[in-house]
Amino acid sequence: MGEGEMNECPALTTSCTAWKHGTRHVPYRRGALMRIAVAGGTGAIGTLVVEQLKNAGHEPVVLARSAECDLTNRSAVEQWLVDCQTVIDVSGASTASAAASMRYFTQSTANLVSVGRESGVQNHVALSIIGAATVDSGYYAGKAAQERMLQMLPGGYTLLRTTQFHEFIGQNVGRLGAGPVQMAPKMRMQPIAGSEVAAALVALAGGPAQGVVLDLAGPQEEYAPDLIAKYLKSRGKSPKIVEVPVPGPMGKAMRDGRLLPGSSARLGHETFEAWLARQ
């Protein structure tokens, strides 16, 4: 769920690039249904959210990580929430450190919420991870802190928790592969297509703040090493898969099912195999 650099400025998207060229604030695009800020709008999920907002007739305002649009810098955030009715926060911290993750999410959330309130934002839609609040370790500690901050507010927010995305598998292949051997974390998971998560966020952004909404997960439970093997096979590779138990509280949660959805969760439709077939 990370935040990327801004490389271009699509015609219907306000981005940090405009500020770099001297534009403090771009006027509301005529004909747009809503002006919606997307924090982390150039990341894996953010780009899908931006695309779906455009398709729905909204005007996305992309806040990407750069000197000017650092979400931990309040003055930078102030430039980009003008005239926005809603914020969708899909930003992320590139760290496994609990302390660093907590610093990032507490500061960025505080800035987005406080500036948003001052700017007239009515609905702060945040994406979190199923199990983050119970694991509260490593990267998840930051997400847990973000959830606590939002739930202390008197209103004006919507919190959606989801399982990991199908896209997560490819990311692990890149990080853990080494020649003929592919390391695979022992992890029970119920992954969901990023496009289905983006659609849910866009739908929530178009309505009033709802507080904590039902969790969203993929259609069926899977085992990470099996999915990694399928992913590699689809690319003509068949390395030896070595299952690795991740140490610490995070690894325990990956194995004991705490990252799986509860019985009340809504389920997506696209299986990993169906998602893989269209890549």
GULO-419374 format. One line per field, with one value per residue (C-alpha): residue in one letter; residue number from 1; x, y, z. Coordinates in steps of 0.1 Angstrom, whole numbers, plus 5000, padded with zeros to 4 digits. Layout:
N
type c(A ...)
seq c(NUM ...)
c1 c(X ...)
c2 c(Y ...)
c3 c(Z ...)
! end
This chain:
279
type c(M G E G E M N E C P A L T T S C T A W K H G T R H V P Y R R G A L M R I A V A G G T G A I G T L V V E Q L K N A G H E P V V L A R S A E C D L T N R S A V E Q W L V D C Q T V I D V S G A S T A S A A A S M R Y F T Q S T A N L V S V G R E S G V Q N H V A L S I I G A A T V D S G Y Y A G K A A Q E R M L Q M L P G G Y T L L R T T Q F H E F I G Q N V G R L G A G P V Q M A P K M R M Q P I A G S E V A A A L V A L A G G P A Q G V V L D L A G P Q E E Y A P D L I A K Y L K S R G K S P K I V E V P V P G P M G K A M R D G R L L P G S S A R L G H E T F E A W L A R Q)
seq c(1 2 3 4 5 6 7 8 9 10 11 12 13 14 15 16 17 18 19 20 21 22 23 24 25 26 27 28 29 30 31 32 33 34 35 36 37 38 39 40 41 42 43 44 45 46 47 48 49 50 51 52 53 54 55 56 57 58 59 60 61 62 63 64 65 66 67 68 69 70 71 72 73 74 75 76 77 78 79 80 81 82 83 84 85 86 87 88 89 90 91 92 93 94 95 96 97 98 99 100 101 102 103 104 105 106 107 108 109 110 111 112 113 114 115 116 117 118 119 120 121 122 123 124 125 126 127 128 129 130 131 132 133 134 135 136 137 138 139 140 141 142 143 144 145 146 147 148 149 150 151 152 153 154 155 156 157 158 159 160 161 162 163 164 165 166 167 168 169 170 171 172 173 174 175 176 177 178 179 180 181 182 183 184 185 186 187 188 189 190 191 192 193 194 195 196 197 198 199 200 201 202 203 204 205 206 207 208 209 210 211 212 213 214 215 216 217 218 219 220 221 222 223 224 225 226 227 228 229 230 231 232 233 234 235 236 237 238 239 240 241 242 243 244 245 246 247 248 249 250 251 252 253 254 255 256 257 258 259 260 261 262 263 264 265 266 267 268 269 270 271 272 273 274 275 276 277 278 279)
c1 c(5000 5029 5032 5052 5069 5050 5064 5037 5006 4976 4952 4924 4947 4960 4995 5026 5040 5017 5030 5066 5058 5044 5008 4997 4962 4945 4908 4881 4878 4845 4821 4837 4813 4837 4873 4889 4925 4944 4973 4997 4980 5010 5014 5001 4966 4967 4970 4940 4920 4929 4919 4886 4879 4884 4862 4834 4837 4855 4887 4916 4941 4973 4995 5027 5059 5083 5099 5067 5041 5056 5025 5045 5049 5017 5024 5028 4995 4977 4984 4966 4934 4919 4883 4885 4854 4870 4904 4913 4945 4963 4997 5024 5057 5087 5099 5095 5104 5075 5089 5094 5060 5042 5060 5050 5013 5006 5021 5007 4972 4973 4982 4956 4928 4935 4942 4912 4889 4901 4896 4861 4868 4837 4850 4885 4886 4915 4927 4941 4949 4929 4947 4968 4953 4959 4994 5006 5042 5065 5048 5014 5022 5019 4986 4973 4983 4965 4933 4934 4938 4908 4886 4892 4877 4840 4832 4841 4861 4856 4880 4882 4903 4913 4934 4966 4963 4970 4997 5015 5027 5047 5063 5075 5089 5110 5123 5129 5141 5177 5185 5172 5158 5127 5121 5084 5070 5047 5015 4978 4961 4929 4942 4920 4924 4937 4911 4883 4898 4901 4864 4853 4873 4859 4824 4830 4845 4814 4792 4791 4815 4806 4832 4845 4829 4828 4862 4869 4887 4894 4871 4890 4919 4952 4988 5015 5041 5015 5006 5042 5048 5018 5030 5064 5050 5029 5062 5079 5100 5101 5127 5128 5103 5117 5091 5104 5087 5089 5102 5085 5049 5044 5054 5032 5002 5010 5007 4979 4952 4950 4954 4924 4889 4861 4828 4812 4837 4825 4843 4856 4850 4883 4904 4942 4942 4917 4938 4970 4954 4949 4984)
c2 c(5000 5025 5060 5067 5096 5120 5117 5132 5153 5138 5162 5156 5152 5180 5170 5184 5192 5222 5236 5231 5253 5281 5272 5273 5259 5247 5258 5232 5214 5224 5195 5173 5157 5160 5171 5143 5143 5110 5107 5082 5085 5072 5040 5006 5011 5049 5047 5024 5048 5078 5060 5049 5084 5098 5072 5081 5118 5131 5152 5135 5156 5135 5140 5122 5119 5147 5177 5198 5171 5153 5143 5148 5185 5203 5234 5211 5194 5228 5236 5206 5202 5235 5229 5191 5176 5143 5127 5091 5081 5051 5064 5041 5041 5023 5007 4976 4996 5000 5034 5048 5035 5051 5084 5085 5075 5096 5128 5123 5114 5144 5167 5153 5154 5188 5206 5188 5200 5236 5232 5219 5182 5162 5127 5113 5078 5057 5023 5000 4963 4936 4925 4956 4966 4932 4926 4962 4953 4965 4983 4973 4993 5025 5014 5005 5040 5055 5036 5048 5084 5082 5064 5092 5117 5128 5119 5128 5097 5064 5035 5004 4975 4949 4919 4919 4924 4899 4924 4916 4882 4898 4922 4893 4875 4905 4909 4873 4856 4845 4825 4790 4795 4815 4822 4823 4835 4810 4830 4823 4850 4858 4883 4906 4923 4959 4970 4958 4977 5008 5005 5002 5033 5054 5043 5053 5086 5095 5093 5106 5096 5062 5055 5020 5000 4963 4947 4937 4905 4882 4853 4825 4816 4809 4800 4825 4799 4783 4816 4825 4792 4799 4834 4822 4794 4819 4836 4804 4799 4770 4777 4757 4772 4774 4782 4806 4813 4850 4857 4878 4889 4897 4862 4846 4866 4855 4819 4818 4834 4868 4885 4867 4883 4876 4861 4895 4907 4915 4893 4903 4882 4879 4849 4850 4827 4850 4881 4863 4854 4891 4903)
c3 c(5000 4992 4980 4948 4931 4908 4873 4851 4853 4835 4820 4846 4876 4898 4910 4928 4893 4890 4923 4912 4882 4903 4906 4942 4936 4904 4901 4903 4870 4854 4851 4878 4903 4932 4938 4958 4972 4969 4993 4979 4945 4925 4944 4934 4948 4944 4907 4905 4927 4905 4874 4888 4901 4866 4851 4876 4867 4897 4898 4916 4933 4936 4967 4960 4980 4970 4987 4982 4988 5018 5038 5070 5061 5071 5049 5019 5026 5029 4992 4979 4999 4987 4973 4981 4996 5003 5010 5002 5021 5006 5014 5029 5047 5031 5064 5085 5117 5141 5153 5118 5107 5137 5131 5095 5099 5130 5114 5079 5093 5117 5088 5064 5090 5105 5072 5058 5085 5080 5042 5044 5038 5049 5046 5052 5038 5050 5039 5066 5069 5086 5117 5121 5154 5169 5155 5163 5152 5125 5096 5111 5142 5121 5106 5141 5153 5123 5131 5168 5157 5133 5158 5184 5160 5166 5130 5095 5086 5070 5077 5054 5064 5037 5034 5013 4976 4948 4938 4971 4957 4929 4953 4975 4945 4936 4972 4981 4949 4944 4913 4914 4949 4959 4995 5005 5038 5056 5055 5056 5035 5017 4990 4970 4937 4940 4915 4938 4967 4946 4936 4972 4982 4954 4963 4999 4989 4970 5001 5036 5063 5078 5105 5105 5077 5071 5063 5027 5017 4988 4978 4994 5018 5002 5013 5002 4991 4968 4953 4947 4929 4907 4900 4890 4868 4849 4840 4829 4860 4884 4912 4944 4968 5003 5030 5056 5090 5095 5131 5158 5164 5127 5116 5143 5130 5095 5105 5131 5109 5126 5092 5078 5077 5102 5093 5088 5061 5026 5000 4966 4935 4916 4926 4924 4894 4875 4884 4873 4840 4831 4840)
! end
